[in-house]
Amino acid sequence: MRWPWKKRAFVRREVVAAADLARARGRRGKAIAGYRRALEVDPEDLAVHAKIAPLLAVSGEREAALRSFRSAADGQARAGFHERALALFIHASEHYPDEEGLWPEIARLHLQRGRRAEAVSALTAGGWRLSLLRRFEVAERVLRLAVQLDPEDADAQVILARALARAGRRGEALRLLEAIAARVGGRRRTAVQGVMFRVAPSPRRLWTWVRGMGGR
């Protein structure tokens, strides 16, 4: 007598294998259909979620793709495989840089491994990409998380100032840039002075910037 669950497991393996083959051959629709059949049998299959997520993203199924990315990443993190979870969240952010929640997750996983600098860098990169997408309010929130982790990180603060300026908050941006310029020196200060001139051009700021370049 063949037990029903053994039969289901056998069929599922065949379905996943067929979906893997379809994916390798570039037959995205067939691969997605196969992986979905497999998930009907085992909705918690982390490997299948990891395989289907990027296919769904390319197919334009944003919400389904994000659910699968998160299911796979959260499952890997619960199992103690933090690097795998991190790779999945990074992959998701490549498809959806405008998804605010992905950047704090990436930072959190770095922090769990004791990598504060990498966490700050991830949040800074996320804020920059969000700013390029003109998601200024979201960019501000992500960048402020970076600044909270490292209040001395000038890169995150300069990008934050740029985002504030592009959102029409030039006064706030300038105050932030002035504070940065007061505590850094050399090329870094000159670069900040250049940003200040671009944010709010004036003869005085131009002169300050040019003088800084001459003093290198």
C-alpha positions as CSV (number, residue, x, y, z in Angstrom):
1,M,0.0,0.0,0.0
2,R,1.4,3.4,-1.0
3,W,0.7,6.0,1.7
4,P,-1.0,9.2,0.3
5,W,1.6,11.6,1.6
6,K,4.4,9.7,0.0
7,K,2.6,9.9,-3.3
8,R,2.1,13.6,-2.9
9,A,5.8,14.1,-2.1
10,F,6.8,12.1,-5.1
11,V,4.5,14.1,-7.4
12,R,5.7,17.3,-5.9
13,R,9.3,16.4,-6.6
14,E,8.4,15.8,-10.2
15,V,6.6,19.1,-10.5
16,V,9.5,21.0,-9.0
17,A,11.9,19.2,-11.3
18,A,9.8,20.1,-14.3
19,A,9.5,23.7,-13.2
20,D,13.3,23.9,-12.7
21,L,13.8,22.6,-16.3
22,A,11.3,25.1,-17.7
23,R,13.1,27.9,-15.8
24,A,16.5,26.8,-17.2
25,R,15.0,26.9,-20.7
26,G,13.6,30.4,-20.2
27,R,10.0,29.2,-20.2
28,R,9.0,31.5,-17.4
29,G,5.2,31.0,-17.5
30,K,5.5,27.3,-17.3
31,A,8.0,27.5,-14.5
32,I,5.8,29.8,-12.4
33,A,2.8,27.5,-13.0
34,G,4.9,24.5,-11.8
35,Y,6.2,26.2,-8.7
36,R,2.7,27.4,-7.8
37,R,1.5,23.8,-8.0
38,A,4.3,22.8,-5.6
39,L,3.4,25.5,-3.2
40,E,-0.2,24.3,-3.1
41,V,1.2,21.1,-1.6
42,D,3.7,22.8,0.7
43,P,3.1,26.5,1.1
44,E,6.1,26.9,3.3
45,D,8.7,25.5,0.9
46,L,11.5,28.0,1.2
47,A,13.5,26.8,-1.8
48,V,10.4,27.1,-4.1
49,H,9.6,30.5,-2.8
50,A,13.2,31.6,-3.6
51,K,12.9,30.2,-7.1
52,I,9.5,31.7,-8.0
53,A,10.1,35.2,-6.5
54,P,12.4,36.6,-9.2
55,L,10.2,35.0,-11.9
56,L,7.2,36.7,-10.5
57,A,9.1,40.0,-10.3
58,V,10.1,39.8,-13.9
59,S,6.5,39.0,-14.8
60,G,5.2,42.1,-13.1
61,E,3.5,40.3,-10.2
62,R,4.9,42.7,-7.6
63,E,2.9,41.6,-4.5
64,A,3.2,37.9,-5.1
65,A,6.9,38.3,-5.7
66,L,7.4,40.3,-2.5
67,R,5.4,37.7,-0.5
68,S,7.7,34.9,-1.9
69,F,10.9,36.9,-1.3
70,R,9.8,37.5,2.3
71,S,8.6,34.0,2.9
72,A,11.9,32.6,1.7
73,A,14.1,35.2,3.6
74,D,12.1,35.0,6.8
75,G,12.2,31.2,6.8
76,Q,16.0,31.2,6.2
77,A,16.5,33.6,9.0
78,R,14.4,31.5,11.4
79,A,16.4,28.5,10.5
80,G,19.6,30.5,11.3
81,F,20.8,31.0,7.8
82,H,21.2,34.7,8.0
83,E,23.4,35.1,5.0
84,R,20.9,33.3,2.8
85,A,18.1,35.6,4.2
86,L,20.3,38.6,3.5
87,A,20.9,37.5,-0.1
88,L,17.2,37.1,-0.7
89,F,16.4,40.6,0.7
90,I,19.1,42.1,-1.4
91,H,17.8,40.3,-4.5
92,A,14.3,41.7,-3.7
93,S,15.7,45.2,-3.3
94,E,17.3,44.9,-6.8
95,H,13.8,44.4,-8.2
96,Y,12.0,46.7,-5.9
97,P,14.3,49.5,-4.6
98,D,11.2,51.6,-3.9
99,E,10.0,49.1,-1.3
100,E,10.8,50.8,2.0
101,G,10.6,47.8,4.2
102,L,13.4,45.9,2.5
103,W,16.2,48.3,3.4
104,P,15.7,48.1,7.2
105,E,15.5,44.3,6.9
106,I,18.9,44.2,5.1
107,A,20.3,46.5,7.8
108,R,18.9,44.4,10.6
109,L,20.5,41.2,9.2
110,H,23.8,43.0,8.9
111,L,23.5,44.2,12.5
112,Q,22.7,40.6,13.7
113,R,26.1,39.6,12.3
114,G,27.8,42.6,14.0
115,R,28.3,44.5,10.8
116,R,27.2,48.0,11.7
117,A,29.1,49.7,8.8
118,E,27.5,47.4,6.3
119,A,24.1,48.2,7.8
120,V,24.7,51.9,7.5
121,S,25.9,51.5,4.0
122,A,22.8,49.5,3.0
123,L,20.5,52.1,4.4
124,T,22.5,54.9,2.7
125,A,22.3,53.1,-0.7
126,G,18.6,52.5,-0.2
127,G,18.0,56.2,0.6
128,W,20.0,57.2,-2.5
129,R,18.0,54.9,-4.8
130,L,14.7,56.1,-3.3
131,S,15.7,59.7,-3.8
132,L,16.5,59.0,-7.4
133,L,13.0,57.6,-7.7
134,R,11.7,60.8,-6.2
135,R,10.4,59.0,-3.2
136,F,11.7,61.7,-1.0
137,E,9.7,61.1,2.2
138,V,10.6,57.4,2.1
139,A,14.2,58.2,1.4
140,E,14.3,60.6,4.4
141,R,13.0,57.9,6.7
142,V,15.5,55.3,5.5
143,L,18.4,57.8,5.6
144,R,17.5,58.9,9.1
145,L,17.8,55.2,10.2
146,A,21.3,55.3,8.8
147,V,22.1,58.4,10.7
148,Q,20.7,57.0,13.9
149,L,23.1,54.0,13.6
150,D,26.1,56.3,12.9
151,P,25.5,60.0,13.7
152,E,29.0,60.7,12.3
153,D,28.4,59.2,8.9
154,A,28.8,62.2,6.5
155,D,27.8,60.3,3.4
156,A,24.4,59.4,4.7
157,Q,23.8,62.9,5.9
158,V,24.8,64.5,2.6
159,I,22.5,62.2,0.7
160,L,19.8,63.1,3.2
161,A,20.4,66.8,2.6
162,R,20.1,66.3,-1.1
163,A,16.8,64.5,-0.6
164,L,15.5,67.3,1.6
165,A,16.6,69.9,-1.0
166,R,14.9,68.0,-3.8
167,A,11.8,67.8,-1.8
168,G,11.8,71.6,-1.5
169,R,13.2,71.8,2.1
170,R,16.3,73.8,1.2
171,G,16.6,75.6,4.5
172,E,16.7,72.3,6.4
173,A,19.1,70.8,3.9
174,L,21.5,73.8,4.2
175,R,21.5,73.6,8.0
176,L,22.4,70.0,7.8
177,L,25.2,70.6,5.3
178,E,26.6,73.5,7.3
179,A,26.8,71.2,10.4
180,I,28.6,68.5,8.3
181,A,31.1,71.1,6.8
182,A,31.9,72.3,10.3
183,R,33.1,68.9,11.5
184,V,34.9,67.5,8.4
185,G,38.0,68.8,6.6
186,G,40.0,68.6,3.4
187,R,38.4,67.2,0.3
188,R,35.3,66.1,2.2
189,R,34.6,69.7,3.3
190,T,35.1,70.9,-0.2
191,A,32.7,68.3,-1.6
192,V,30.1,69.4,1.0
193,Q,30.6,73.0,0.1
194,G,30.0,72.1,-3.6
195,V,26.7,70.4,-2.6
196,M,25.7,73.5,-0.6
197,F,26.3,75.7,-3.7
198,R,24.2,73.4,-5.9
199,V,21.4,73.4,-3.3
200,A,21.3,77.2,-3.0
201,P,23.6,78.9,-5.4
202,S,25.1,82.3,-4.3
203,P,28.3,84.2,-4.9
204,R,29.4,83.6,-1.3
205,R,28.9,79.8,-1.5
206,L,30.6,79.7,-4.9
207,W,33.6,81.6,-3.5
208,T,33.8,79.3,-0.5
209,W,33.7,76.2,-2.7
210,V,36.3,77.5,-5.2
211,R,38.6,78.6,-2.3
212,G,38.3,75.2,-0.8
213,M,39.3,73.6,-4.1
214,G,42.3,75.9,-4.3
215,G,43.4,74.8,-0.9
216,R,43.6,71.1,-1.6
